[in-house]
Each structure stands twice: as C-alpha cells, then as structure tokens.
Amino acid sequence: MDDSSKIEAPFTFFDRAPDAPAQPPADQAAAAMAKPMRDLGVQDAYAAALERDSMQGYGDFLAAYPGDPLARRVRAILAARREAITWLRTYRADTRRPIGPI
C-alpha cells in the first residue's frame, strides 16, 4: 500500500530560513542562469546557484564569493551533497566494511 495516500495535511520538507534572500521573479532567475556567477551580485549569484542546483554551480558561487556570509550555506550544501553521493555510490557498489568489533 502506498503510504503517501495517508497524508492529509499539507507539509513542506524544508522551510525557508527567516534570513534567506528573497526569491527573484522567474524571468530574472532565467536571465541569471545564463550569466557567469562573477557577473552577478552576490544575492543573484546565490539564487542562481540554488536554481542550478549542481556541484558546479555551487563551486562557481564559492569561486566568485568565497568570503561572503552566504558562502557558509553553500559550503554546507556542498558537504551534504558530497556525503549523499558517497553513500549512494557505496550503496550501489555494495561495499560494506566492518566499522569495528560487533
């Protein structure tokens, strides 16, 4: 049986943080996607990195704005993404190593 059919109340997986930058209008976001990060202001570059949602996009943001306070968030996203990729590759390869005595 599909458990998703039991959900009755609306919910979100991730709420926007109170201090998160405002989301740009769709046409502005599309234009930002075509530009290099270094050609965007930090807020637009951050929005573009989130929209691109790729390791390369986040890396481009960090290369352009390594010292900006938003870089901390981008580094956290990259760390979580790397960990997820590592676990996925491990799962697919079925490589289980004992951690220690059981």
TORDOMAR-55467 format. One record per residue: chain; residue in three letters; z negated, x negated, y negated of N, C-alpha, C in turn; residue number from 0. Coordinates in nm, 4 decimals, decimal comma. Layout:
<atoms>
atom cadena:A residuo:Ala n.z:Z n.x:X n.y:Y ca.z:Z ca.x:X ca.y:Y c.z:Z c.x:X c.y:Y num:NUM
...
</atoms>
This chain:
<atoms>
atom cadena:A residuo:Met n.z:0,0000 n.x:-0,0846 n.y:0,1192 ca.z:0,0000 ca.x:0,0000 ca.y:0,0000 c.z:0,0000 c.x:-0,0884 c.y:-0,1247 num:0
atom cadena:A residuo:Asp n.z:0,0690 n.x:-0,0484 n.y:-0,2228 ca.z:0,0791 ca.x:-0,1221 ca.y:-0,3487 c.z:-0,0435 c.x:-0,0907 c.y:-0,4342 num:1
atom cadena:A residuo:Asp n.z:-0,1256 n.x:-0,1939 n.y:-0,4604 ca.z:-0,2466 ca.x:-0,1739 ca.y:-0,5399 c.z:-0,2174 c.x:-0,1470 c.y:-0,6867 num:2
atom cadena:A residuo:Ser n.z:-0,0994 n.x:-0,1862 n.y:-0,7341 ca.z:-0,0690 ca.x:-0,1648 ca.y:-0,8753 c.z:-0,0615 c.x:-0,0160 c.y:-0,9103 num:3
atom cadena:A residuo:Ser n.z:-0,0352 n.x:0,0660 n.y:-0,8131 ca.z:-0,0272 ca.x:0,2097 ca.y:-0,8419 c.z:-0,1647 c.x:0,2699 c.y:-0,8684 num:4
atom cadena:A residuo:Lys n.z:-0,2703 n.x:0,1950 n.y:-0,8408 ca.z:-0,4061 ca.x:0,2448 ca.y:-0,8634 c.z:-0,4553 c.x:0,2188 c.y:-1,0053 num:5
atom cadena:A residuo:Ile n.z:-0,3822 n.x:0,1405 n.y:-1,0818 ca.z:-0,4237 ca.x:0,1080 ca.y:-1,2174 c.z:-0,3907 c.x:0,2259 c.y:-1,3080 num:6
atom cadena:A residuo:Glu n.z:-0,4928 n.x:0,2780 n.y:-1,3723 ca.z:-0,4731 ca.x:0,3950 ca.y:-1,4572 c.z:-0,4850 c.x:0,3633 c.y:-1,6056 num:7
atom cadena:A residuo:Ala n.z:-0,5715 n.x:0,2715 n.y:-1,6410 ca.z:-0,5928 ca.x:0,2402 ca.y:-1,7821 c.z:-0,5022 c.x:0,1240 c.y:-1,8233 num:8
atom cadena:A residuo:Pro n.z:-0,4480 n.x:0,1271 n.y:-1,9456 ca.z:-0,3664 ca.x:0,0139 ca.y:-1,9923 c.z:-0,4539 c.x:-0,1106 c.y:-2,0086 num:9
atom cadena:A residuo:Phe n.z:-0,3947 n.x:-0,2257 n.y:-1,9831 ca.z:-0,4678 ca.x:-0,3514 ca.y:-1,9975 c.z:-0,3707 c.x:-0,4624 c.y:-2,0339 num:10
atom cadena:A residuo:Thr n.z:-0,4251 n.x:-0,5741 n.y:-2,0802 ca.z:-0,3453 ca.x:-0,6930 ca.y:-2,1074 c.z:-0,4092 c.x:-0,8103 c.y:-2,0351 num:11
atom cadena:A residuo:Phe n.z:-0,3260 n.x:-0,9023 n.y:-1,9913 ca.z:-0,3773 ca.x:-1,0215 ca.y:-1,9258 c.z:-0,4371 c.x:-1,1181 c.y:-2,0271 num:12
atom cadena:A residuo:Phe n.z:-0,3697 n.x:-1,1339 n.y:-2,1407 ca.z:-0,4157 ca.x:-1,2274 ca.y:-2,2429 c.z:-0,4123 c.x:-1,1580 c.y:-2,3786 num:13
atom cadena:A residuo:Asp n.z:-0,5248 n.x:-1,1560 n.y:-2,4469 ca.z:-0,5298 ca.x:-1,1034 ca.y:-2,5825 c.z:-0,4991 c.x:-1,2168 c.y:-2,6788 num:14
atom cadena:A residuo:Arg n.z:-0,4363 n.x:-1,1830 n.y:-2,7895 ca.z:-0,4118 ca.x:-1,2849 ca.y:-2,8918 c.z:-0,5442 c.x:-1,3235 c.y:-2,9552 num:15
atom cadena:A residuo:Ala n.z:-0,5626 n.x:-1,4517 n.y:-2,9752 ca.z:-0,6835 ca.x:-1,5003 ca.y:-3,0410 c.z:-0,6837 c.x:-1,4520 c.y:-3,1854 num:16
atom cadena:A residuo:Pro n.z:-0,8028 n.x:-1,4267 n.y:-3,2423 ca.z:-0,8089 ca.x:-1,3782 ca.y:-3,3802 c.z:-0,7423 c.x:-1,4735 c.y:-3,4796 num:17
atom cadena:A residuo:Asp n.z:-0,7439 n.x:-1,6043 n.y:-3,4502 ca.z:-0,6851 ca.x:-1,7009 ca.y:-3,5425 c.z:-0,5429 c.x:-1,7412 c.y:-3,5035 num:18
atom cadena:A residuo:Ala n.z:-0,4808 n.x:-1,6702 n.y:-3,4101 ca.z:-0,3429 ca.x:-1,7007 ca.y:-3,3693 c.z:-0,2474 c.x:-1,6690 c.y:-3,4830 num:19
atom cadena:A residuo:Pro n.z:-0,1442 n.x:-1,7505 n.y:-3,4974 ca.z:-0,0459 ca.x:-1,7228 ca.y:-3,6030 c.z:0,0248 c.x:-1,5901 c.y:-3,5786 num:20
atom cadena:A residuo:Ala n.z:0,0664 n.x:-1,5275 n.y:-3,6861 ca.z:0,1384 ca.x:-1,4010 ca.y:-3,6751 c.z:0,2728 c.x:-1,4245 c.y:-3,6065 num:21
atom cadena:A residuo:Gln n.z:0,3182 n.x:-1,3271 n.y:-3,5304 ca.z:0,4469 ca.x:-1,3386 ca.y:-3,4639 c.z:0,5582 c.x:-1,3106 c.y:-3,5639 num:22
atom cadena:A residuo:Pro n.z:0,6621 n.x:-1,3956 n.y:-3,5636 ca.z:0,7718 ca.x:-1,3741 ca.y:-3,6584 c.z:0,8605 c.x:-1,2577 c.y:-3,6146 num:23
atom cadena:A residuo:Pro n.z:0,9358 n.x:-1,2007 n.y:-3,7081 ca.z:1,0326 ca.x:-1,0962 ca.y:-3,6707 c.z:1,1343 c.x:-1,1508 c.y:-3,5706 num:24
atom cadena:A residuo:Ala n.z:1,1935 n.x:-1,0644 n.y:-3,4906 ca.z:1,2830 ca.x:-1,1056 ca.y:-3,3826 c.z:1,4011 c.x:-1,1888 c.y:-3,4326 num:25
atom cadena:A residuo:Asp n.z:1,4618 n.x:-1,1518 n.y:-3,5453 ca.z:1,5776 ca.x:-1,2268 ca.y:-3,5947 c.z:1,5380 c.x:-1,3659 c.y:-3,6408 num:26
atom cadena:A residuo:Gln n.z:1,4208 n.x:-1,3783 n.y:-3,6992 ca.z:1,3710 ca.x:-1,5082 ca.y:-3,7434 c.z:1,3389 c.x:-1,5949 c.y:-3,6221 num:27
atom cadena:A residuo:Ala n.z:1,2817 n.x:-1,5350 n.y:-3,5197 ca.z:1,2490 ca.x:-1,6100 ca.y:-3,3981 c.z:1,3756 c.x:-1,6593 c.y:-3,3299 num:28
atom cadena:A residuo:Ala n.z:1,4805 n.x:-1,5778 n.y:-3,3275 ca.z:1,6062 ca.x:-1,6184 ca.y:-3,2653 c.z:1,6674 c.x:-1,7366 c.y:-3,3400 num:29
atom cadena:A residuo:Ala n.z:1,6616 n.x:-1,7349 n.y:-3,4722 ca.z:1,7151 ca.x:-1,8454 ca.y:-3,5519 c.z:1,6346 c.x:-1,9727 c.y:-3,5276 num:30
atom cadena:A residuo:Ala n.z:1,5035 n.x:-1,9581 n.y:-3,5120 ca.z:1,4176 ca.x:-2,0739 ca.y:-3,4873 c.z:1,4467 c.x:-2,1381 c.y:-3,3525 num:31
atom cadena:A residuo:Met n.z:1,4904 n.x:-2,0583 n.y:-3,2571 ca.z:1,5195 ca.x:-2,1105 ca.y:-3,1242 c.z:1,6323 c.x:-2,2132 c.y:-3,1272 num:32
atom cadena:A residuo:Ala n.z:1,7235 n.x:-2,2001 n.y:-3,2203 ca.z:1,8392 ca.x:-2,2878 ca.y:-3,2254 c.z:1,8111 c.x:-2,4193 c.y:-3,2984 num:33
atom cadena:A residuo:Lys n.z:1,7053 n.x:-2,4255 n.y:-3,3758 ca.z:1,6758 ca.x:-2,5444 ca.y:-3,4559 c.z:1,5844 c.x:-2,6416 c.y:-3,3812 num:34
atom cadena:A residuo:Pro n.z:1,5979 n.x:-2,7716 n.y:-3,4103 ca.z:1,5020 ca.x:-2,8689 ca.y:-3,3567 c.z:1,3635 c.x:-2,8443 c.y:-3,4175 num:35
atom cadena:A residuo:Met n.z:1,2596 n.x:-2,8727 n.y:-3,3421 ca.z:1,1217 ca.x:-2,8499 ca.y:-3,3889 c.z:1,0937 c.x:-2,9208 c.y:-3,5206 num:36
atom cadena:A residuo:Arg n.z:1,1456 n.x:-3,0412 n.y:-3,5338 ca.z:1,1152 ca.x:-3,1192 ca.y:-3,6545 c.z:1,1727 c.x:-3,0558 c.y:-3,7804 num:37
atom cadena:A residuo:Asp n.z:1,2721 n.x:-2,9658 n.y:-3,7633 ca.z:1,3323 ca.x:-2,8985 ca.y:-3,8784 c.z:1,2603 c.x:-2,7692 c.y:-3,9154 num:38
atom cadena:A residuo:Leu n.z:1,1589 n.x:-2,7329 n.y:-3,8390 ca.z:1,0827 ca.x:-2,6105 ca.y:-3,8641 c.z:0,9465 c.x:-2,6461 c.y:-3,9221 num:39
atom cadena:A residuo:Gly n.z:0,8871 n.x:-2,5575 n.y:-3,9956 ca.z:0,7484 ca.x:-2,5756 ca.y:-4,0370 c.z:0,6598 c.x:-2,5637 c.y:-3,9140 num:40
atom cadena:A residuo:Val n.z:0,5383 n.x:-2,6078 n.y:-3,9239 ca.z:0,4511 ca.x:-2,6120 ca.y:-3,8072 c.z:0,4293 c.x:-2,4736 c.y:-3,7453 num:41
atom cadena:A residuo:Gln n.z:0,4100 n.x:-2,3695 n.y:-3,8262 ca.z:0,3891 ca.x:-2,2355 ca.y:-3,7722 c.z:0,5142 c.x:-2,1852 c.y:-3,6996 num:42
atom cadena:A residuo:Asp n.z:0,6308 n.x:-2,2082 n.y:-3,7590 ca.z:0,7553 ca.x:-2,1664 ca.y:-3,6952 c.z:0,7826 c.x:-2,2487 c.y:-3,5695 num:43
atom cadena:A residuo:Ala n.z:0,7499 n.x:-2,3771 n.y:-3,5739 ca.z:0,7693 ca.x:-2,4626 ca.y:-3,4561 c.z:0,6784 c.x:-2,4179 c.y:-3,3422 num:44
atom cadena:A residuo:Tyr n.z:0,5563 n.x:-2,3806 n.y:-3,3755 ca.z:0,4628 ca.x:-2,3312 ca.y:-3,2733 c.z:0,5162 c.x:-2,2025 c.y:-3,2112 num:45
atom cadena:A residuo:Ala n.z:0,5639 n.x:-2,1116 n.y:-3,2962 ca.z:0,6209 ca.x:-1,9859 ca.y:-3,2463 c.z:0,7438 c.x:-2,0133 c.y:-3,1598 num:46
atom cadena:A residuo:Ala n.z:0,8264 n.x:-2,1079 n.y:-3,2001 ca.z:0,9451 ca.x:-2,1425 ca.y:-3,1225 c.z:0,9055 c.x:-2,2032 c.y:-2,9878 num:47
atom cadena:A residuo:Ala n.z:0,8029 n.x:-2,2874 n.y:-2,9864 ca.z:0,7568 ca.x:-2,3466 ca.y:-2,8605 c.z:0,7088 c.x:-2,2375 c.y:-2,7651 num:48
atom cadena:A residuo:Leu n.z:0,6348 n.x:-2,1413 n.y:-2,8172 ca.z:0,5879 ca.x:-2,0311 ca.y:-2,7336 c.z:0,7048 c.x:-1,9460 c.y:-2,6845 num:49
atom cadena:A residuo:Glu n.z:0,8014 n.x:-1,9245 n.y:-2,7699 ca.z:0,9179 ca.x:-1,8448 ca.y:-2,7323 c.z:1,0008 c.x:-1,9171 c.y:-2,6259 num:50
atom cadena:A residuo:Arg n.z:1,0178 n.x:-2,0479 n.y:-2,6428 ca.z:1,0942 ca.x:-2,1260 ca.y:-2,5447 c.z:1,0194 c.x:-2,1336 c.y:-2,4125 num:51
atom cadena:A residuo:Asp n.z:0,8890 n.x:-2,1424 n.y:-2,4222 ca.z:0,8004 ca.x:-2,1426 ca.y:-2,3053 c.z:0,8491 c.x:-2,2376 c.y:-2,1956 num:52
atom cadena:A residuo:Ser n.z:0,8733 n.x:-2,3620 n.y:-2,2349 ca.z:0,9175 ca.x:-2,4631 ca.y:-2,1393 c.z:0,8412 c.x:-2,5930 c.y:-2,1642 num:53
atom cadena:A residuo:Met n.z:0,8377 n.x:-2,6770 n.y:-2,0623 ca.z:0,7727 ca.x:-2,8072 ca.y:-2,0789 c.z:0,8402 c.x:-2,8840 c.y:-2,1931 num:54
atom cadena:A residuo:Gln n.z:0,9731 n.x:-2,8776 n.y:-2,1976 ca.z:1,0482 ca.x:-2,9469 ca.y:-2,3028 c.z:1,0135 c.x:-2,8912 c.y:-2,4406 num:55
atom cadena:A residuo:Gly n.z:1,0060 n.x:-2,7608 n.y:-2,4535 ca.z:0,9738 ca.x:-2,7000 ca.y:-2,5821 c.z:0,8357 c.x:-2,7397 c.y:-2,6320 num:56
atom cadena:A residuo:Tyr n.z:0,7386 n.x:-2,7374 n.y:-2,5426 ca.z:0,6034 ca.x:-2,7783 ca.y:-2,5825 c.z:0,5994 c.x:-2,9272 c.y:-2,6156 num:57
atom cadena:A residuo:Gly n.z:0,6719 n.x:-3,0063 n.y:-2,5377 ca.z:0,6788 ca.x:-3,1503 ca.y:-2,5666 c.z:0,7442 c.x:-3,1779 c.y:-2,7007 num:58
atom cadena:A residuo:Asp n.z:0,8485 n.x:-3,1027 n.y:-2,7328 ca.z:0,9145 ca.x:-3,1180 ca.y:-2,8625 c.z:0,8187 c.x:-3,0857 c.y:-2,9769 num:59
atom cadena:A residuo:Phe n.z:0,7374 n.x:-2,9807 n.y:-2,9586 ca.z:0,6390 ca.x:-2,9469 ca.y:-3,0618 c.z:0,5419 c.x:-3,0633 c.y:-3,0822 num:60
atom cadena:A residuo:Leu n.z:0,4911 n.x:-3,1174 n.y:-2,9715 ca.z:0,3944 ca.x:-3,2276 ca.y:-2,9820 c.z:0,4556 c.x:-3,3524 c.y:-3,0425 num:61
atom cadena:A residuo:Ala n.z:0,5836 n.x:-3,3765 n.y:-3,0153 ca.z:0,6504 ca.x:-3,4920 ca.y:-3,0757 c.z:0,6639 c.x:-3,4741 c.y:-3,2267 num:62
atom cadena:A residuo:Ala n.z:0,6884 n.x:-3,3513 n.y:-3,2696 ca.z:0,7066 ca.x:-3,3238 ca.y:-3,4120 c.z:0,5744 c.x:-3,3119 c.y:-3,4874 num:63
atom cadena:A residuo:Tyr n.z:0,4710 n.x:-3,2553 n.y:-3,4225 ca.z:0,3438 ca.x:-3,2272 ca.y:-3,4905 c.z:0,2235 c.x:-3,2714 c.y:-3,4063 num:64
atom cadena:A residuo:Pro n.z:0,2152 n.x:-3,3990 n.y:-3,3712 ca.z:0,1072 ca.x:-3,4426 ca.y:-3,2812 c.z:-0,0336 c.x:-3,4281 c.y:-3,3391 num:65
atom cadena:A residuo:Gly n.z:-0,0477 n.x:-3,4327 n.y:-3,4697 ca.z:-0,1801 ca.x:-3,4276 ca.y:-3,5305 c.z:-0,2216 c.x:-3,2918 c.y:-3,5832 num:66
atom cadena:A residuo:Asp n.z:-0,1354 n.x:-3,1934 n.y:-3,5728 ca.z:-0,1679 ca.x:-3,0604 ca.y:-3,6236 c.z:-0,2718 c.x:-2,9934 c.y:-3,5334 num:67
atom cadena:A residuo:Pro n.z:-0,3604 n.x:-2,9123 n.y:-3,5898 ca.z:-0,4585 ca.x:-2,8416 ca.y:-3,5066 c.z:-0,3957 c.x:-2,7569 c.y:-3,3956 num:68
atom cadena:A residuo:Leu n.z:-0,2756 n.x:-2,7052 n.y:-3,4150 ca.z:-0,2094 ca.x:-2,6272 ca.y:-3,3099 c.z:-0,1691 c.x:-2,7142 c.y:-3,1908 num:69
atom cadena:A residuo:Ala n.z:-0,1604 n.x:-2,8442 n.y:-3,2115 ca.z:-0,1241 ca.x:-2,9346 ca.y:-3,1018 c.z:-0,2280 c.x:-2,9290 c.y:-2,9897 num:70
atom cadena:A residuo:Arg n.z:-0,3517 n.x:-2,9028 n.y:-3,0247 ca.z:-0,4569 ca.x:-2,8916 ca.y:-2,9223 c.z:-0,4253 c.x:-2,7756 c.y:-2,8259 num:71
atom cadena:A residuo:Arg n.z:-0,3829 n.x:-2,6637 n.y:-2,8816 ca.z:-0,3454 ca.x:-2,5492 ca.y:-2,7973 c.z:-0,2249 c.x:-2,5824 c.y:-2,7100 num:72
atom cadena:A residuo:Val n.z:-0,1271 n.x:-2,6473 n.y:-2,7692 ca.z:-0,0060 ca.x:-2,6814 ca.y:-2,6948 c.z:-0,0398 c.x:-2,7790 c.y:-2,5824 num:73
atom cadena:A residuo:Arg n.z:-0,1278 n.x:-2,8739 n.y:-2,6087 ca.z:-0,1703 ca.x:-2,9663 ca.y:-2,5022 c.z:-0,2408 c.x:-2,8914 c.y:-2,3893 num:74
atom cadena:A residuo:Ala n.z:-0,3209 n.x:-2,7925 n.y:-2,4233 ca.z:-0,3889 ca.x:-2,7119 ca.y:-2,3210 c.z:-0,2873 c.x:-2,6321 c.y:-2,2385 num:75
atom cadena:A residuo:Ile n.z:-0,1867 n.x:-2,5771 n.y:-2,3054 ca.z:-0,0820 ca.x:-2,5040 ca.y:-2,2332 c.z:-0,0095 c.x:-2,5980 c.y:-2,1384 num:76
atom cadena:A residuo:Leu n.z:0,0252 n.x:-2,7171 n.y:-2,1854 ca.z:0,0939 ca.x:-2,8145 ca.y:-2,1007 c.z:0,0082 c.x:-2,8565 c.y:-1,9822 num:77
atom cadena:A residuo:Ala n.z:-0,1196 n.x:-2,8788 n.y:-2,0053 ca.z:-0,2089 ca.x:-2,9179 ca.y:-1,8959 c.z:-0,2169 c.x:-2,8083 c.y:-1,7906 num:78
atom cadena:A residuo:Ala n.z:-0,2298 n.x:-2,6840 n.y:-1,8342 ca.z:-0,2349 ca.x:-2,5722 ca.y:-1,7394 c.z:-0,1027 c.x:-2,5590 c.y:-1,6643 num:79
atom cadena:A residuo:Arg n.z:0,0067 n.x:-2,5773 n.y:-1,7340 ca.z:0,1388 ca.x:-2,5673 ca.y:-1,6711 c.z:0,1569 c.x:-2,6785 c.y:-1,5677 num:80
atom cadena:A residuo:Arg n.z:0,1161 n.x:-2,8013 n.y:-1,6036 ca.z:0,1281 ca.x:-2,9125 ca.y:-1,5077 c.z:0,0441 c.x:-2,8874 c.y:-1,3831 num:81
atom cadena:A residuo:Glu n.z:-0,0755 n.x:-2,8367 n.y:-1,4026 ca.z:-0,1620 ca.x:-2,8073 ca.y:-1,2886 c.z:-0,1002 c.x:-2,6986 c.y:-1,2003 num:82
atom cadena:A residuo:Ala n.z:-0,0458 n.x:-2,5963 n.y:-1,2622 ca.z:0,0180 ca.x:-2,4893 ca.y:-1,1850 c.z:0,1373 c.x:-2,5419 c.y:-1,1064 num:83
atom cadena:A residuo:Ile n.z:0,2165 n.x:-2,6281 n.y:-1,1679 ca.z:0,3322 ca.x:-2,6861 ca.y:-1,0997 c.z:0,2865 c.x:-2,7732 c.y:-0,9830 num:84
atom cadena:A residuo:Thr n.z:0,1814 n.x:-2,8511 n.y:-1,0034 ca.z:0,1292 ca.x:-2,9359 ca.y:-0,8964 c.z:0,0819 c.x:-2,8515 c.y:-0,7792 num:85
atom cadena:A residuo:Trp n.z:0,0086 n.x:-2,7456 n.y:-0,8076 ca.z:-0,0393 ca.x:-2,6590 ca.y:-0,6997 c.z:0,0766 c.x:-2,5896 c.y:-0,6286 num:86
atom cadena:A residuo:Leu n.z:0,1751 n.x:-2,5462 n.y:-0,7035 ca.z:0,2901 ca.x:-2,4800 ca.y:-0,6428 c.z:0,3668 c.x:-2,5757 c.y:-0,5524 num:87
atom cadena:A residuo:Arg n.z:0,3899 n.x:-2,6966 n.y:-0,5998 ca.z:0,4605 ca.x:-2,7960 ca.y:-0,5174 c.z:0,3804 c.x:-2,8310 c.y:-0,3927 num:88
atom cadena:A residuo:Thr n.z:0,2507 n.x:-2,8421 n.y:-0,4077 ca.z:0,1652 ca.x:-2,8712 ca.y:-0,2927 c.z:0,1704 c.x:-2,7578 c.y:-0,1925 num:89
atom cadena:A residuo:Tyr n.z:0,1633 n.x:-2,6367 n.y:-0,2412 ca.z:0,1701 ca.x:-2,5193 ca.y:-0,1541 c.z:0,3029 c.x:-2,5150 c.y:-0,0787 num:90
atom cadena:A residuo:Arg n.z:0,4105 n.x:-2,5374 n.y:-0,1532 ca.z:0,5428 ca.x:-2,5323 ca.y:-0,0898 c.z:0,5611 c.x:-2,6428 c.y:0,0130 num:91
atom cadena:A residuo:Ala n.z:0,5051 n.x:-2,7596 n.y:-0,0144 ca.z:0,5177 ca.x:-2,8713 ca.y:0,0783 c.z:0,4169 c.x:-2,8604 c.y:0,1924 num:92
atom cadena:A residuo:Asp n.z:0,3195 n.x:-2,7712 n.y:0,1760 ca.z:0,2137 ca.x:-2,7519 ca.y:0,2747 c.z:0,1434 c.x:-2,8829 c.y:0,3062 num:93
atom cadena:A residuo:Thr n.z:0,1082 n.x:-2,9553 n.y:0,2012 ca.z:0,0386 ca.x:-3,0821 ca.y:0,2175 c.z:-0,1086 c.x:-3,0615 c.y:0,1904 num:94
atom cadena:A residuo:Arg n.z:-0,1812 n.x:-3,0498 n.y:0,2956 ca.z:-0,3264 ca.x:-3,0319 ca.y:0,2832 c.z:-0,3944 c.x:-3,1623 c.y:0,3223 num:95
atom cadena:A residuo:Arg n.z:-0,4748 n.x:-3,2117 n.y:0,2327 ca.z:-0,5525 ca.x:-3,3314 ca.y:0,2630 c.z:-0,6996 c.x:-3,2933 c.y:0,2596 num:96
atom cadena:A residuo:Pro n.z:-0,7762 n.x:-3,3400 n.y:0,3552 ca.z:-0,9195 ca.x:-3,3105 ca.y:0,3505 c.z:-0,9827 c.x:-3,3716 c.y:0,2266 num:97
atom cadena:A residuo:Ile n.z:-1,0702 n.x:-3,2958 n.y:0,1657 ca.z:-1,1403 ca.x:-3,3435 ca.y:0,0461 c.z:-1,2557 c.x:-3,4332 c.y:0,0871 num:98
atom cadena:A residuo:Gly n.z:-1,3173 n.x:-3,4058 n.y:0,1960 ca.z:-1,4307 ca.x:-3,4849 ca.y:0,2424 c.z:-1,4854 c.x:-3,4216 c.y:0,3694 num:99
atom cadena:A residuo:Pro n.z:-1,5978 n.x:-3,4709 n.y:0,4130 ca.z:-1,6555 ca.x:-3,4131 ca.y:0,5354 c.z:-1,6886 c.x:-3,2658 c.y:0,5167 num:100
atom cadena:A residuo:Ile n.z:-1,6623 n.x:-3,1924 n.y:0,6191 ca.z:-1,6909 ca.x:-3,0472 ca.y:0,6134 c.z:-1,8228 c.x:-3,0187 c.y:0,6765 num:101
</atoms>
